[in-house]
Amino acid sequence: MILEEVVTCFGTSGREKKVAELIRDIIKDKVDEIFTDALGNLIVRKKGPGKRIMFAAHMDQIALIVTHVDEKGFLRFAPVGDHNPINLFGQRVIFDNGVQGIIGNDEVKNLSEINMNKLYIDIGALNHAEASKAVEVGDMCIFNTTFYENETCIMSRSIEDRIGCFVMIDAILNETSKNDCYFAFTVQKEVGLRGARVSSYRIDPEYFISIDVTKTCDTYDGTKMNVKLGEGFALKLKDSDMITNEEVKNMMLDIANKENIKYQFEVLEGGTADAAAAQVTRAGIKSGCVSVPTRWAHSGSEIVNKFDLGEAIRMVKGIMNYEFKE
């Protein structure tokens, strides 16, 4: 299944090649142009006579990178992307070469003392020499959790932002376009929106739409916002680094009302999307974001609702065929 393949493929920030190759194989027969730039962004085009629109979803997943192998064979690490140390303790991880480990911690008296410096990866090695045969400094690992779905939800690692990649894949495979649409599967978002910066500069679109995840307020973690699972896609109004262009917001509202697409407004206090980089590229690009509500983002098991996913796909297809007023 395409969704499971895309979500579970190994592709950390700066090491997204496997994901790009997988996506290329899936969509190559349904696009007019396809290429990879110097940074690793996979960019495809579906030609149309209308406005030049760029959609973007990032391929990279958060990871841990080995910084030191100690004398006992334990691996010290640093985060690649944003991690909460509380989410790491006890998690199983896997490296690209198949080596697995469990995250342990130095002695602490309570959970509030846990931080990155007190955590390490145990791959079952007995000493430095044995561990160094399996893993080197600079190797990256990801959560080793499985893909699961039922009638209403999908649960997996790396929902962020492979779910956005899937939204674009579905639109590419199943929709023609009245606008001149570019789809950028971007790299290194989790370490600074780097792929979006260079790809939006190159394409120089008239409109830029990120497809990414956003938090929800329907758990007990204290988040205060207006987004829940099962209530439709989230139309971003603002996050920590961008304010959605008003013309883009009104366009999405027009599409939602005409197509009866269910949506909810998103104001995200922490975190951002590729659109934040595109918005200030060149002389500025009119930018916005289609968000998929997600519980437990940046953990080993993130959850999305299938109805929300479907509404996000419908919105992207609507933008592809939107008739702009001159």
C-alpha positions, 0 to 999 in steps of 0.5 A: 500500500502506497501510504504505508510504504511512504510513511515507513520509509527510512529518510532522516533530515539530509538523508532523504534519498530513499524516500525520494526514489520511492515517490519518484517510482510511484508518480513518474508516469503521471507528471509532465516534468520530474527532477531532483535539485542539488539539495535533494528536493524532488520536484514534479510538474503537472502543467496547466494554463492557469497560475503557477502554484507550488505545493510542498511537503517535507520528506525528512523525519526527525532522528537521533545522530550518534555523537559518541560510543563509550567504553561500555558500547553505549551510544550517546546522541544528539537530536536531529529535529525537535525531540521531547526527551520524555518521549524518548526513554524506553523507545526502540530505535533502528538505524538505516543498516538494520541495527536496533537499540533501546533508549536508556537513561543515566540514574535519575530520581524523577522524570523531570531530570531526564534530558538528552545528556542523560540518555543513550542507546543500548544496542546490546554491545558489550564494549566500545569495539563491538558497538563500533563494528555496528554503528559509527559516529554520525549514523542516524536512527529513527523510532522503530514502531509499526504502521497500523490503521483501522476504519477511522485512523492511521497510527505510525512513526513519521506521520509528519510529514509523510502524510503531507507527501501522501496528500500530494501523491494522491493529487498527482495520481488522481487529478488533472490540473487547470493551473501550472502546478509544481509539487516539491517533496522537500528535504531538511525541513526539520533542521531549518526549512532548507529544502523549501528555501531553495526550491521556492527560489528556483520555481518562483511560484505565484502561490505556495501551499505547504501540506503539513501536520498540526497539533490538536487540542483534544487530548490531555496534554494542555494544548489550547487551540481549536483543532481536533481529530475528525473535524476536517483539515486545518486551514492555518491562519498563523504559526510561530513563523508565518501569517497566512496570506489573506488572498490564499486564506480566502481562496481556500475558504471559497473552495471549501464552501463550494465543494463542501469541504470541512475545515477548522481554523489553525493558530499554532503557537509553536512550530511552522511549515515550509510556507514560512520560508517561501513567504519571504523568498525573492520578492515574497510569495503568497503562501498558506498551509493545508494542515492535517490534524495530528495527535502526538506529533514528534513521537514514535506513534502519531495519529491522524484521522482518515476523514481529515486526510481525505478533506486535505486531499480534496482541498489540494485538488481544489486549489489545483483547479481553482479559477483565479479572478484577474 
